[in-house]
Amino acid sequence: QVQLVESGGGLVQLGGSLRLSCAASGTIFRVYDMGWYRQAPGKLRELVVTTRDLNTQYGDSVRDRATIFIDNAKRAVNLTMDSLQPEDTAVYYCNMVIGQSYSDTQNYWGQGTQVIVSS
């Protein structure tokens, strides 16, 4: 079985920065996609950033403020985001598309970590 474990988040000052980490464990043949999504109260889950190989896609609302770092050896993905605003308050979810074998690929989610931007 595969698990994604997240860390980071919590209360962040307006205009400050956040740093989130996520690592995958379990039986893993290959990790294809790695990234982060978020869901604010009353809203749909939206893309923050996702990457596969050398292709990275950012959500429109975070494009110039978010940075993703991949550690393939540790099967980890880190997110940093600057200049936080109240609308960045959300539950942030780690996401990976992982193959447990050559023919068995599934989409996995972390448990979610709350980020609250406070003034």
N, C-alpha and C positions, 0 to 999 in steps of 0.2 A: 504494500500500500504506500501511497505517496502522501506526504504532508507538507504544507507550507506554513512556516512559523514566522510571524511578523514581530517586529519590535520597534519602539519609538512612538512618536505621537504624543498626545496629551494636550496641555494648555500652552499656547504659543502667543506671544505678544503681537499686537498689530504692527505690521511692518517687519516682523522678525522672520526667522527661517525654521523650517522643519527638516528633519532627517529621519527617514524610515528605512528599515532593513527587512529583508525577507530571505529565508533560506529554505531550500527544498531538501527533504530527506526521504529515504525509502529506496525501493527498487527503481532505478532510473537508467534507461538506456541512452536517452538523449533528451535535452531540453531544447525546444524549438522557439517558442515565444516567451518573453519575460516582460513584465510590466506592472503598472499600477492603474487602478480605477478608483473612483470615489463616488459616494452617494450622500448627498445632502438631504436633510429632512424634507419629505414631501416631493422629492425629485427622483428622476431615474438615475441609474448608475451611469457614469460617464467616464470616458477615457481621460486619463492623466498623461500616460506615456506608455508605449509598448515598443518592443524591438525584437527583430529576428535577423540574425546574421548582422549585416551592416545597415539594415534599414530600420530607422527609428521614426515613429509617428507620435506627435504631441497633440494633446487636446488644445483647442483654440484658446481657451481661457488661461492656460498655463504655459503657452509656447515659449515665452521669453524668460520664464522664471524657474522652470523645472530642469533638473539635470538627472540623468539616469546613469548608474555605474553598474556594470556587470562583472561579476567574478565567476567565470565559468568553472574554475577548479572547485570552488565551494558551492556552485549552483545557487548563487545568491544574487539578488538585485537590490540595489540601494537607490533611494530617491531623495534628492534634496530639492527644496523649493524655497525661494526667497520672496521678500516683499509681500508677506501674507496679508490677506484682506479678510474681512468677515465672511465673504462668500466662499472662502476656502474651507470654512468649517464643514466637516463631513466625516463619514467613516471611510477610511482608505483601505482598499483591498489589493493585496498582492495577487497577481495572476500569472500562471505559467501553463504553457502547452507542453506536455511531457509524454514521451514515449517510454513505456515500460518494456517494450520490445520493438522490433523493427516494424511490426504491423499493429501495435496497440498504442494508439495515441489518444490522450484525453486532456480535457481542459480542467485545471485545478485552481481553486481559490483559497486564499488565506482566510483566517477567521475575522479579519477586519480590525483596524485600530482607529480609535476616535481621535480626531484633531479638532480642537476648538481654538479659534482665533479670538483673543480677548483684547479689548482696549483698556 
